[in-house]
């Protein structure tokens, strides 16, 4: 069963209504294996497909700077409360190599 407050928050967001900071924090408090996380992922996918006429682009995200995050979202592996990862900053020459590799075929439309 999905939490009622969570459902209201999701419905408000999908309808374009303003969602408060407290509601956002609440919505991010559920673990990655919860019914709420599944609900959010399914609806994000549906919303994206509707907005983009069911088309997509190939995007790449490279973790240039990682480490414990103070946001402490319960679904995230980097939340400060539980992560064992150490802070990391990728050297510029390594990043350059990754960007060249992922863009070499010309099909990636966004590198973030």
C-alpha positions in Angstrom: 0.0 0.0 0.0 1.4 3.4 -1.0 1.4 6.1 1.7 -1.5 8.6 1.4 0.6 11.7 1.9 3.1 10.5 -0.7 0.3 9.9 -3.2 -1.0 13.5 -2.7 2.5 14.9 -3.2 2.9 13.0 -6.4 -0.5 14.0 -7.7 0.2 17.6 -6.9 3.6 17.4 -8.8 2.1 15.6 -11.8 -0.7 18.2 -12.0 1.9 21.1 -11.9 0.9 22.3 -8.5 3.6 23.7 -6.2 5.0 21.1 -3.8 6.4 22.4 -0.5 10.0 21.8 0.7 8.7 19.7 3.6 6.7 17.6 1.1 9.7 17.1 -1.1 11.8 16.0 1.9 9.0 13.6 3.0 8.7 12.1 -0.5 12.5 11.5 -0.5 12.4 9.7 2.8 11.3 6.4 1.4 13.8 3.6 0.7 14.7 2.6 -2.9 12.8 -0.7 -2.4 9.6 0.8 -1.2 6.2 0.9 -3.0 6.6 4.7 -2.9 9.9 4.6 -4.9 8.3 2.2 -7.4 5.3 4.5 -7.8 7.6 7.5 -8.3 9.7 5.8 -11.0 6.7 4.4 -12.9 5.0 7.8 -12.9 8.2 9.7 -13.8 8.5 7.4 -16.8 4.9 7.9 -17.9 5.2 11.7 -17.5 8.4 11.8 -19.5 7.0 9.7 -22.3 3.9 11.9 -22.4 5.9 15.1 -22.5 8.3 13.8 -25.1 5.8 12.0 -27.4 7.4 8.7 -26.4 10.8 9.7 -27.9 14.1 9.9 -26.2 17.7 11.0 -26.4 20.9 9.2 -25.3 22.4 11.0 -22.4 25.5 10.2 -20.3 26.1 11.2 -16.7 29.7 11.0 -15.4 30.4 11.0 -11.7 33.0 13.7 -11.7 32.7 14.5 -8.0 31.2 12.0 -5.6 31.1 11.4 -1.9 28.7 11.4 1.1 25.7 13.6 0.5 24.1 15.8 3.2 20.7 15.4 1.4 20.6 12.0 3.0 17.8 10.7 0.8 16.9 7.2 2.0 16.9 5.7 -1.5 20.4 6.9 -2.4 23.7 5.0 -2.0 25.5 8.2 -1.3 23.4 9.3 1.7 25.6 10.6 4.5 24.1 8.4 7.2 24.9 5.1 5.6 27.5 5.4 2.8 31.0 4.1 3.1 32.2 5.9 0.0 35.0 8.4 0.3 35.0 11.8 -1.4 36.4 11.6 -5.0 37.2 14.2 -7.7 37.9 12.7 -11.1 41.2 14.0 -12.7 40.6 16.2 -15.8 42.5 13.8 -18.1 40.4 10.9 -17.0 37.2 12.9 -17.6 38.4 13.9 -21.0 39.0 10.3 -21.9 35.5 9.3 -20.8 33.9 12.1 -22.8 35.8 11.1 -25.9 34.8 7.5 -25.5 31.0 8.0 -24.9 30.7 10.5 -27.7 32.8 8.8 -30.4 29.8 7.4 -32.4 27.9 10.7 -32.4 24.7 9.3 -30.9 25.0 10.8 -27.4 23.1 14.1 -27.4 23.9 15.2 -23.9 26.9 14.7 -21.6 26.2 15.9 -18.0 
